[in-house]
Amino acid sequence: MTTTIMVTIAVYLIGMIVIGFAFTSKNKDSADFYLGGRTLGPLVTAMSAEASDMSGWLLMGLPAVALMGGLAEASWTAIGLAVGTYLNWLFVAKRLRVYSHKIDAFTLPDFFAKRFGDKSGILTLISAVLIAVFFIPYTASGFAACGKLFSSFFGMNYTLAMVLSAAVIVIYCTLGGFLAASTTDFVQSIIMTVALFVVVGFGEGLAGGFENVFANVASLDGFLDLFKGFNVATGTTGSYGALPVISTLAWGLGYFGMPHILLRFMAIEDKNKLKTSRRVASVWVVISMAVAVLIGVIGYTLMKNGVIGPYADASAAETVIVDVANVLSKYGFVPAITAGLILAGILASTMSTADSQLLAASSSISQNLLCEVFKIKMSEKVLFVVARISVIVISVIAVFLALNPKSSVFTIVSFAWAGFGATFGPVMLAALFWKRANKWGALAGMLSGGVMIFVWKFIIRTNFAGTVLDIYELLPAFIIAVIAIVVVSLLTAAPEKETVDTFDAVKTDCKE
């Protein structure tokens, strides 16, 4: 049945490449390559945004956290992300679409520079560098997820599997650009949804029904308690108080600064269709994360019964869906095809994020750094070539970072998520909603948020583990960045009249 599964996955991968070829001719200039000419429909906007958001974390990281640690961390993380998703669509989407169109910005660094009237290039430089710094390891986590998938299921060499997966992503990205990435993300969101529900259905059957599933975890003191948690690896009950809950909910703050999600807001064809996108996106996120957590709960019973696992920790448990698919594949031809769809779903969740990240990072290097900061003049044809070369170079770096098969997808994603949330989130909110914010405040926010992510993660949390300071680095870094923006903006000159007038005009347009 292995051949059947591989054929199923091959058909999926070929389909993604075909989409890349189909959109090659639609890229007339670099703006099309990076933003699709602002032609996305509401459904593609919604589903591509959320598919690019969730990544392999949804099908691998989140179930593993629930399986090995109970509902506490997994559920509060999911709740924070669900709330953050809704608020991002509600408050940021329309205003960013209107603002970016009015000032003719098609990348995030370009938007910040034009919004704050920065002609020096410093905002463009810093934001482009930060995108590269955080997106490369983020992309590497996606490649690692692909490598884990094939090595654990087929026994393939991890490095070879990871490189082949990366190659497919690079091919359709370099061919079709943003439109190809968004369309494949839409298709991949459907495959991800199918995979989640199939695993729940089959896993529940293997576990002897939901009654048996919840009876098993109910015997673990704290597993189902949102304020305790249970460490399956050590067999100990934890404590999840107010501070950890607030810290975990802070995942939702990350949405305000995610370049690959914000670009979808900028690309929709009609600002008035964003309400439809918001509803679709919010419903899908809630359902998909609830199902992913449920898979983790089911996974405990399957591990206890020896059907899958055992897993030493959450990193090892990230293959839980892969292992369920492996069991399913042994039941015959049709189940083998279904198992192939499950594995394709994991690939889809990973690829839908990696492609968007590659394009965002590529635009930062080729468009923002080379053209806008260093003033290198290139024809549109040459710029296309440079953009595609940038995708390849970034992918190669990410591949090298992903060479360690023991790296945790959840851990890498959580750090990169915090990085973008703290560096760009406060600046984006200030750009859209505070007229008095200026370029110096924005610069201070980016730098203080970015520095604090590293300080809190590698110094404070390391030296004060187990104390009140041991909280998710996104929360303190976000707060510090907000304070920096406000203080520095008020201490420096107010924005120029032209910048203020544009802000007022956008505000008026958003009310229409």
C-alpha positions as CSV (number, residue, x, y, z in Angstrom):
1,M,0.0,0.0,0.0
2,T,3.0,2.3,0.2
3,T,3.0,2.7,-3.5
4,T,-0.7,3.8,-3.4
5,I,0.2,6.4,-0.8
6,M,3.2,7.7,-2.7
7,V,1.2,8.0,-5.9
8,T,-1.5,10.0,-4.0
9,I,1.1,12.4,-2.6
10,A,2.8,12.6,-6.0
11,V,-0.5,13.7,-7.6
12,Y,-0.9,16.4,-5.0
13,L,2.6,17.7,-5.4
14,I,2.3,17.7,-9.2
15,G,-1.0,19.6,-8.9
16,M,0.8,22.3,-6.9
17,I,3.4,22.7,-9.6
18,V,0.8,22.8,-12.3
19,I,-0.9,25.7,-10.5
20,G,2.5,27.5,-10.5
21,F,2.8,27.1,-14.2
22,A,-0.8,28.2,-14.8
23,F,-0.1,31.6,-13.1
24,T,3.3,32.3,-14.6
25,S,1.7,34.4,-17.5
26,K,-0.3,36.5,-15.0
27,N,2.7,38.1,-13.5
28,K,3.3,41.2,-15.6
29,D,5.5,43.1,-13.1
30,S,7.0,42.7,-9.6
31,A,3.8,44.1,-8.0
32,D,1.9,41.1,-9.6
33,F,4.6,38.7,-8.4
34,Y,4.5,39.9,-4.8
35,L,0.8,40.9,-4.4
36,G,-1.1,39.4,-7.3
37,G,-2.3,42.8,-8.6
38,R,-4.8,43.0,-5.7
39,T,-7.2,40.6,-7.4
40,L,-7.9,38.0,-4.8
41,G,-11.6,37.0,-4.2
42,P,-13.0,36.9,-0.6
43,L,-12.9,33.1,-0.3
44,V,-9.4,32.7,-1.5
45,T,-8.3,35.7,0.6
46,A,-9.8,34.1,3.7
47,M,-8.6,30.5,3.2
48,S,-5.2,31.4,1.9
49,A,-4.6,33.7,4.8
50,E,-5.5,31.0,7.4
51,A,-3.7,28.2,5.6
52,S,-0.6,30.3,5.4
53,D,-1.1,31.1,9.1
54,M,-1.5,27.6,10.5
55,S,1.4,25.8,8.9
56,G,2.6,22.3,10.0
57,W,2.0,23.6,13.5
58,L,-1.7,22.9,13.1
59,L,-1.4,19.2,12.1
60,M,1.8,18.4,14.0
61,G,2.6,20.9,16.7
62,L,-0.8,21.5,18.3
63,P,-1.9,17.8,18.5
64,A,1.5,17.0,20.1
65,V,1.1,19.6,22.8
66,A,-2.4,18.4,23.7
67,L,-1.3,14.7,23.7
68,M,1.7,15.2,26.0
69,G,0.5,18.1,28.1
70,G,-3.3,17.9,28.2
71,L,-5.8,20.7,27.4
72,A,-4.3,23.6,29.3
73,E,-1.5,24.9,27.0
74,A,-3.1,23.6,23.8
75,S,-6.5,25.1,24.5
76,W,-5.4,28.5,25.7
77,T,-3.1,28.8,22.7
78,A,-6.0,27.9,20.4
79,I,-8.3,30.4,22.1
80,G,-5.7,33.2,21.9
81,L,-5.2,32.5,18.2
82,A,-8.9,32.3,17.5
83,V,-9.5,35.7,19.2
84,G,-6.5,37.2,17.5
85,T,-7.7,36.0,14.1
86,Y,-11.1,37.6,14.5
87,L,-9.7,40.9,15.8
88,N,-7.1,41.1,13.0
89,W,-9.8,40.7,10.4
90,L,-12.2,43.0,12.2
91,F,-9.9,46.0,12.8
92,V,-6.8,45.7,10.6
93,A,-7.9,44.1,7.3
94,K,-10.1,46.8,5.8
95,R,-8.0,49.8,6.9
96,L,-4.7,48.1,5.7
97,R,-6.3,47.4,2.3
98,V,-7.5,51.0,1.9
99,Y,-4.2,52.5,3.2
100,S,-1.8,50.3,1.2
101,H,-3.8,51.0,-2.0
102,K,-3.9,54.8,-1.4
103,I,-0.1,55.0,-0.9
104,D,0.6,52.3,-3.5
105,A,2.5,49.9,-1.2
106,F,2.7,46.2,-2.0
107,T,5.2,45.0,0.6
108,L,5.1,45.5,4.4
109,P,8.4,47.5,4.5
110,D,7.1,49.6,1.7
111,F,3.9,50.3,3.6
112,F,5.7,51.4,6.7
113,A,8.1,53.7,4.9
114,K,5.3,55.4,2.9
115,R,2.8,55.5,5.8
116,F,5.3,57.3,8.1
117,G,6.8,59.5,5.3
118,D,10.3,58.0,5.8
119,K,12.5,59.0,2.8
120,S,15.8,58.0,4.5
121,G,15.2,54.3,3.9
122,I,15.8,53.3,7.6
123,L,12.4,51.9,8.2
124,T,12.5,49.9,5.0
125,L,16.0,48.6,5.9
126,I,15.1,47.6,9.5
127,S,11.8,46.0,8.6
128,A,13.2,44.1,5.6
129,V,16.1,42.7,7.7
130,L,13.7,41.7,10.5
131,I,11.5,39.8,8.0
132,A,14.5,37.9,6.8
133,V,15.7,37.2,10.3
134,F,12.5,35.7,11.5
135,F,11.1,34.2,8.3
136,I,14.1,32.1,7.5
137,P,13.9,29.9,10.6
138,Y,10.1,30.0,10.3
139,T,10.5,28.6,6.8
140,A,13.0,26.1,8.1
141,S,10.5,24.7,10.5
142,G,8.2,24.0,7.6
143,F,10.9,22.2,5.7
144,A,11.6,20.2,8.9
145,A,8.0,19.2,9.2
146,C,8.1,17.8,5.7
147,G,11.3,15.9,6.4
148,K,9.7,14.4,9.6
149,L,6.7,13.4,7.6
150,F,8.5,11.3,5.0
151,S,11.2,9.9,7.2
152,S,8.8,8.7,9.9
153,F,6.2,7.2,7.4
154,F,8.3,5.9,4.6
155,G,11.6,5.5,6.3
156,M,13.2,7.9,3.9
157,N,16.4,9.8,4.7
158,Y,15.3,12.9,6.6
159,T,17.5,15.3,4.7
160,L,16.5,13.9,1.3
161,A,12.8,14.2,2.1
162,M,13.2,17.7,3.4
163,V,15.1,18.9,0.4
164,L,12.6,17.4,-2.1
165,S,9.7,19.0,-0.3
166,A,11.5,22.4,-0.3
167,A,12.2,22.0,-4.0
168,V,8.5,21.6,-4.9
169,I,7.6,24.7,-2.9
170,V,10.4,26.7,-4.6
171,I,9.3,25.6,-8.1
172,Y,5.7,26.8,-7.8
173,C,6.7,30.0,-5.9
174,T,9.3,31.0,-8.5
175,L,6.9,30.2,-11.3
176,G,3.6,31.7,-10.2
177,G,4.4,34.2,-7.4
178,F,1.7,35.5,-5.1
179,L,-1.3,34.3,-7.1
180,A,0.1,30.8,-7.3
181,A,0.9,30.8,-3.6
182,S,-2.6,32.1,-2.7
183,T,-4.4,29.6,-5.0
184,T,-2.4,26.6,-3.8
185,D,-3.0,27.8,-0.2
186,F,-6.7,27.7,-0.9
187,V,-6.5,24.2,-2.2
188,Q,-4.3,23.2,0.6
189,S,-6.7,24.5,3.2
190,I,-9.3,22.1,1.9
191,I,-6.9,19.2,2.0
192,M,-5.9,20.1,5.6
193,T,-9.6,20.2,6.6
194,V,-10.2,16.8,5.1
195,A,-7.1,15.4,6.8
196,L,-8.1,16.7,10.2
197,F,-11.6,15.2,10.1
198,V,-10.5,11.8,8.7
199,V,-7.9,11.4,11.5
200,V,-10.5,12.2,14.1
201,G,-12.9,9.7,12.7
202,F,-10.5,6.9,12.3
203,G,-8.6,7.6,15.5
204,E,-11.9,7.6,17.5
205,G,-12.7,4.2,16.0
206,L,-9.3,2.8,16.9
207,A,-9.6,4.1,20.4
208,G,-13.0,2.4,21.0
209,G,-15.2,5.5,20.8
210,F,-15.1,8.9,22.4
211,E,-16.5,7.5,25.7
212,N,-13.3,5.4,26.0
213,V,-11.1,8.3,24.9
214,F,-12.3,10.6,27.6
215,A,-12.5,7.9,30.2
216,N,-8.7,7.3,29.7
217,V,-7.7,11.0,30.0
218,A,-10.1,11.7,32.8
219,S,-8.1,9.3,34.9
220,L,-5.1,11.6,34.5
221,D,-5.3,14.3,37.2
222,G,-5.2,17.7,35.3
223,F,-5.3,16.4,31.7
224,L,-8.7,17.9,31.0
225,D,-8.3,20.8,33.4
226,L,-7.6,24.1,31.7
227,F,-5.8,25.4,34.8
228,K,-3.6,22.4,35.5
229,G,-2.3,20.3,32.7
230,F,-0.7,16.9,32.9
231,N,2.8,16.0,31.8
232,V,2.4,12.6,30.1
233,A,6.2,12.1,29.8
234,T,6.8,12.5,33.6
235,G,3.4,11.5,34.9
236,T,3.0,14.7,36.9
237,T,0.2,17.2,37.3
238,G,1.1,20.8,36.7
239,S,-0.4,24.2,37.5
240,Y,-1.7,26.6,34.9
241,G,-2.6,29.8,36.7
242,A,-3.6,33.3,35.6
243,L,-0.1,34.4,34.4
244,P,0.5,31.3,32.2
245,V,-3.0,31.7,30.8
246,I,-2.5,35.4,29.9
247,S,1.0,34.5,28.5
248,T,-0.5,31.8,26.3
249,L,-3.4,33.9,25.2
250,A,-0.8,36.4,24.0
251,W,-0.3,34.2,20.9
252,G,-3.2,36.1,19.5
253,L,-1.2,39.4,19.5
254,G,1.1,37.9,16.9
255,Y,-1.5,38.2,14.1
256,F,-1.2,42.0,14.0
257,G,2.4,41.6,12.7
258,M,2.4,38.6,10.5
259,P,3.6,39.7,7.0
260,H,2.3,36.7,5.1
261,I,-1.2,37.3,6.6
262,L,-1.2,41.0,6.3
263,L,-0.3,40.7,2.6
264,R,-3.6,38.9,2.0
265,F,-5.5,41.9,3.4
266,M,-3.6,44.1,1.0
267,A,-4.3,41.9,-2.0
268,I,-8.1,41.5,-1.9
269,E,-9.9,42.9,-4.9
270,D,-12.7,44.7,-3.0
271,K,-12.4,46.1,0.5
272,N,-16.2,45.6,1.0
273,K,-15.8,41.8,0.6
274,L,-13.5,41.5,3.6
275,K,-16.6,40.9,5.9
276,T,-17.2,37.7,4.0
277,S,-13.6,36.7,4.3
278,R,-13.6,37.5,8.1
279,R,-16.5,35.2,8.7
280,V,-15.1,32.3,6.6
281,A,-11.6,32.7,8.2
282,S,-12.9,32.9,11.8
283,V,-15.1,29.8,11.5
284,W,-12.4,27.7,9.8
285,V,-9.8,28.6,12.4
286,V,-12.0,27.7,15.4
287,I,-13.1,24.4,13.9
288,S,-9.7,23.4,12.7
289,M,-7.9,24.1,16.0
290,A,-10.6,22.4,18.0
291,V,-10.2,19.3,15.9
292,A,-6.4,19.4,16.1
293,V,-6.6,19.5,19.9
294,L,-9.1,16.6,19.9
295,I,-6.6,14.6,17.8
296,G,-4.1,15.0,20.6
297,V,-6.6,13.8,23.2
298,I,-7.5,10.8,21.1
299,G,-3.8,10.2,20.5
300,Y,-3.2,9.6,24.2
301,T,-5.5,6.6,24.2
302,L,-4.0,5.3,21.0
303,M,-0.5,5.6,22.6
304,K,-1.7,3.9,25.8
305,N,-3.1,1.0,23.8
306,G,0.1,0.6,21.8
307,V,-1.5,1.6,18.5
308,I,1.0,4.4,18.0
309,G,4.0,5.7,19.9
310,P,5.2,5.8,22.6
311,Y,6.5,9.3,22.5
312,A,9.2,10.6,24.9
313,D,8.1,14.3,24.6
314,A,6.1,16.7,22.5
315,S,8.7,17.0,19.8
316,A,8.6,13.2,19.2
317,A,4.7,13.3,19.4
318,E,4.6,15.7,16.4
319,T,4.3,12.6,14.2
320,V,1.0,11.5,15.8
321,I,-1.1,12.2,12.7
322,V,1.6,10.5,10.5
323,D,1.4,7.4,12.7
324,V,-2.4,7.3,12.6
325,A,-2.2,7.5,8.8
326,N,0.3,4.6,8.8
327,V,-2.2,2.4,10.7
328,L,-5.0,3.5,8.4
329,S,-3.0,2.5,5.3
330,K,-2.9,-1.1,6.3
331,Y,-6.7,-1.6,5.9
332,G,-6.8,-1.8,2.1
333,F,-6.6,0.2,-1.1
334,V,-9.2,2.9,-0.3
335,P,-7.8,3.5,3.2
336,A,-4.3,3.7,1.7
337,I,-5.5,6.5,-0.6
338,T,-7.1,8.2,2.4
339,A,-3.8,7.9,4.3
340,G,-2.2,9.5,1.4
341,L,-4.6,12.4,1.6
342,I,-3.8,12.8,5.3
343,L,-0.1,13.0,4.5
344,A,-0.9,15.4,1.7
345,G,-2.8,17.5,4.3
346,I,0.3,17.7,6.5
347,L,2.4,18.7,3.4
348,A,-0.3,21.2,2.6
349,S,-0.3,22.8,6.0
350,T,3.5,23.2,5.8
351,M,3.7,24.3,2.2
352,S,0.9,26.8,2.4
353,T,3.0,28.7,5.0
354,A,6.4,28.2,3.6
355,D,5.4,29.6,0.1
356,S,4.0,32.7,1.6
357,Q,7.0,33.2,3.8
358,L,9.4,32.7,0.9
359,L,7.6,35.4,-1.1
360,A,7.5,37.9,1.8
361,A,11.2,37.3,2.5
362,S,12.1,37.5,-1.1
363,S,10.3,40.8,-1.6
364,S,12.2,42.2,1.4
365,I,15.5,41.4,-0.2
366,S,15.0,42.0,-3.9
367,Q,12.5,44.9,-3.8
368,N,13.0,46.6,-0.5
369,L,16.7,46.2,0.2
370,L,18.2,46.2,-3.3
371,C,15.9,48.6,-5.0
372,E,14.7,51.0,-2.3
373,V,17.5,51.0,0.2
374,F,20.6,50.5,-1.9
375,K,19.0,52.3,-5.0
376,I,20.1,49.6,-7.4
377,K,18.3,50.3,-10.7
378,M,16.9,47.2,-12.5
379,S,14.6,46.7,-15.4
380,E,11.3,44.9,-14.6
381,K,12.7,41.8,-16.3
382,V,15.9,41.8,-14.2
383,L,13.8,42.4,-11.1
384,F,11.8,39.3,-11.8
385,V,15.0,37.3,-12.1
386,V,16.3,38.7,-8.9
387,A,13.0,38.0,-7.1
388,R,13.2,34.4,-8.1
389,I,16.8,34.0,-7.2
390,S,16.0,35.5,-3.8
391,V,13.4,32.8,-3.2
392,I,16.0,30.1,-4.1
393,V,18.7,31.6,-1.9
394,I,16.4,32.0,1.1
395,S,15.3,28.4,0.6
396,V,18.8,27.1,0.6
397,I,19.6,28.9,3.9
398,A,16.4,27.5,5.4
399,V,17.3,24.0,4.3
400,F,20.6,24.2,6.1
401,L,18.8,25.4,9.3
402,A,16.4,22.5,9.0
403,L,19.1,19.8,8.9
404,N,18.5,18.7,12.5
405,P,15.6,16.2,12.5
406,K,15.2,16.6,16.3
407,S,14.2,20.2,16.1
408,S,10.7,21.0,17.4
409,V,8.3,22.6,14.9
410,F,6.2,24.1,17.7
411,T,9.3,25.6,19.4
412,I,10.6,27.2,16.2
413,V,7.2,28.5,15.1
414,S,6.5,30.0,18.6
415,F,9.7,32.0,18.5
416,A,9.3,33.3,15.0
417,W,5.7,34.1,15.7
418,A,6.7,36.1,18.8
419,G,9.3,37.9,16.7
420,F,6.9,39.2,14.1
421,G,4.2,39.9,16.6
422,A,6.4,42.1,18.7
423,T,8.4,43.9,15.9
424,F,5.5,44.6,13.5
425,G,2.3,44.2,15.5
426,P,2.5,47.4,17.6
427,V,3.9,49.4,14.7
428,M,1.0,48.2,12.4
429,L,-1.6,49.1,14.9
430,A,0.0,52.5,15.5
431,A,0.2,53.1,11.7
432,L,-3.4,52.4,11.2
433,F,-5.0,53.9,14.3
434,W,-2.8,56.6,15.7
435,K,-2.3,59.8,13.7
436,R,0.5,61.1,15.9
437,A,2.7,58.1,15.5
438,N,5.9,59.0,13.5
439,K,8.8,57.2,11.9
440,W,11.0,57.5,14.9
441,G,8.4,55.9,17.1
442,A,7.9,53.2,14.5
443,L,11.6,52.6,14.4
444,A,11.8,52.5,18.2
445,G,8.9,50.0,18.3
446,M,10.5,47.6,15.8
447,L,13.9,47.6,17.4
448,S,12.8,47.4,21.0
449,G,10.3,44.6,20.2
450,G,12.9,42.7,18.3
451,V,15.6,43.0,20.9
452,M,13.3,42.2,23.7
453,I,12.2,38.9,22.0
454,F,15.8,37.7,22.2
455,V,16.5,39.1,25.6
456,W,13.4,37.6,27.2
457,K,13.7,34.2,25.4
458,F,17.4,33.5,25.9
459,I,18.3,35.5,29.0
460,I,15.3,36.1,31.2
461,R,13.4,32.9,30.7
462,T,16.6,30.9,30.8
463,N,17.7,32.4,34.1
464,F,14.3,32.7,35.7
465,A,12.6,29.4,34.6
466,G,9.7,28.5,36.8
467,T,9.1,32.0,38.1
468,V,6.6,34.7,37.1
469,L,9.1,35.9,34.5
470,D,9.0,32.6,32.7
471,I,6.2,33.7,30.3
472,Y,5.9,33.7,26.5
473,E,8.3,36.3,25.2
474,L,5.7,37.9,22.8
475,L,3.7,39.5,25.7
476,P,6.5,41.5,27.4
477,A,8.1,42.4,24.0
478,F,4.8,43.6,22.6
479,I,4.2,45.8,25.7
480,I,7.7,47.3,25.5
481,A,7.3,48.0,21.8
482,V,4.0,49.8,22.4
483,I,5.6,52.0,25.1
484,A,8.5,52.8,22.9
485,I,6.3,53.9,20.0
486,V,4.2,56.2,22.2
487,V,7.1,57.7,24.2
488,V,9.4,58.3,21.2
489,S,6.6,59.6,18.9
490,L,5.6,62.1,21.6
491,L,9.2,63.2,22.2
492,T,10.0,63.8,18.5
493,A,8.5,66.0,15.8
494,A,4.9,65.4,14.7
495,P,4.3,63.8,11.3
496,E,4.3,66.1,8.3
497,K,0.9,67.6,7.1
498,E,0.9,65.4,4.0
499,T,1.2,62.2,6.1
500,V,-1.6,63.4,8.5
501,D,-3.9,64.3,5.6
502,T,-3.4,60.8,4.1
503,F,-4.3,59.3,7.4
504,D,-7.5,61.3,7.7
505,A,-8.4,60.4,4.1
506,V,-8.0,56.7,4.8
507,K,-10.1,57.0,7.9
508,T,-12.9,58.6,5.9
509,D,-12.6,56.0,3.1
510,C,-12.9,53.2,5.7
511,K,-16.3,54.6,6.9
512,E,-17.8,54.4,3.5
